[in-house]
Every structure is written in C-alpha cells, then in structure tokens.
Amino acid sequence: MNLAISQNSNADRLKELPALIDEAANNKNYELALKLEDELAIREKLQVAIDEEDYERATELREDLYALENGEYKRSESNEVDVAKNDGEHGNSKQNAVFYLDFAFLGLNNYQNTTIDIVDSYDQNGNYIGSKEKTVITNRSMFGLNFKLGHKFYMGPGDRKLRVGLDINYLTLNVGISLDDDFVLPNLAFTTPCPGFVATYHFNETMGLDLQANTGVVFTLTEFNEYPIPIPGFIVNPQARFWYKNVGIGLQYTYYKVNSRETIRNLRMNHFGLFFGVRF
C-alpha cells in the first residue's frame, strides 16, 4: 500500500483506487476490495485535511493508513455490504468468463437444395436417344427456432470500455418447422463445439454491445436427406447482442452448408433470427 500523504501522491492514489476496487470485486477477492474501500475512505478525508492545511488531522489519518496496512484498522460496518451490493448491481459485465443461453424465438430458415437427376431423352419422333443429367433446384422457407449455449472468455481488466476474447459455442440446435406440413417431420440441425471470437463494448457498467462470430461442424437431418441419417457440413454464425446486466436481445445469422451425397449435390440453409439470451 502506498502510504504517502503529500497532496500530489494522495490525489494520484485516489484516482487509482476505484479501478483497483472494481478489479478486486470482479475477481471475487472481497477481502482486498474491502481493504481498498477503507483506504479510499481514509484518503478522501486525508485530501480534505491536506487542502485545508490541517496537518494534525492529516497525521491522524496517516496513522489510520498504517493501522490499515497492519490489520489493526476497524472497518466501517457498511463497507462489506456496499462492496457486495455494487458487484451485484453491475451484473456479470466485468467477469472474464461468462456462460450464456440464447433462444431465437422469431426466426426464418431458408433451404436451397440442388439435386441432379438422370432423365431419359427422346428425339422429336419419340425415339430414345439416351439419358442425361437434369439439375433440380428447390428453394423453401419455413419458421425456424434456434437454441444455443456456450461460454465467453474475455481478456483484460473488467473496467475497460472495449474487451475482446474467445467464444466457445458448445451446442447449437436449429429446428425448421413447415406450417404447411402440420408440424410433421421438423428439419433439424445441431453442431459440435464451435470456436469463435467476441468483442464487447461497455456503454456503462450495466449495459453494452456484443459482436461475435463462430464456425464449426454441423449435422443436418432434413426432409431433403436421401436417408434418415444426419449429414455433416459446416456452419458460420455471426451475431450482435445488446445486453443489460444479465440479459440480452439480439440478431443472429447462420449459414449452413451440407456435404454432397449421390442425390444431394448441394444443400444450403440460411437462418435469420431474433433472440433473447441470459448470462451467468
């Protein structure tokens, strides 16, 4: 602890303490946070004494700083409550690891399926002349639900305005439901863990904006499959989220591309969704 009491050194220390208190509380080191809260309270009084040239009072407060350093200072009863309260009011925006659950309750799935069929060809007289390939393109849209869970790992102090980090999307489950088919045979897609990057900007201590993008392996089981087995492919998923404390709302886009099969040459799916999320 810096125990200097000159006007300049005390003022500099006063500027440092709020960030140090937030960092200690964010790291759940409440003992250190309480000690720094006490130091801040003492130094604020000390600054007043210095400004008023009350050197007797300044000496008393310096002794309080020494007592605090040696563990002999009696802490204010309200400090412990205040530190815990402030940490709770900020939500989890300053944590370095945040677990999240997202649910896209309003979404659209667009499927673009290209198949190649073998058809017989005849001349104008009706004589068979052979077979040839014919490309058939199917474009279909339907209602889409999307569920996602993962972890964000931010780097740097929690009091920074802009923070970047890694995002691990443990699972994404997409369900495409055709209202014309009476909810029969939903189109499913699910992923393996998908890594990505995230950047968050803090408007203040309780709200901000997240931008992230993930990619990985996806398996689809749709009405376009030749056989009722999941088919692998890859996925790209950017999204933007506005968060307030532990909740958020945002927009997501997901691009799916499925590997080719004998009769499924190219299956693409685009998902657009409005989602609601929570953070822990």
Secondary structure, DSSP 8 states (H G I E B T S, - for coil): -----SHHHHHHHHHHHHHHHHHHHHTT-HHHHHHHHHHHHHHHHHHHHHHTT-HHHHHHHHHHHHHHHTT-----HHHHHHHHHHHHHTTTTT-SEEEEEEEEEEEEEEEEEEEEEEEEEE-TTS-EEEEEEEEEEEEEEEEEEEEEEEEEEE-S-TT-SEEEEEEEEEEEEEEEE-GGGTT-S-EEEEES-EEEEEEEEESSSSEEEEEEEEEEEEEEE-TT-SSSS-EEEEEEEEEEEEEETTEEEEEEEEEEEE---SS-SEEEEEEEEEEEEEE-
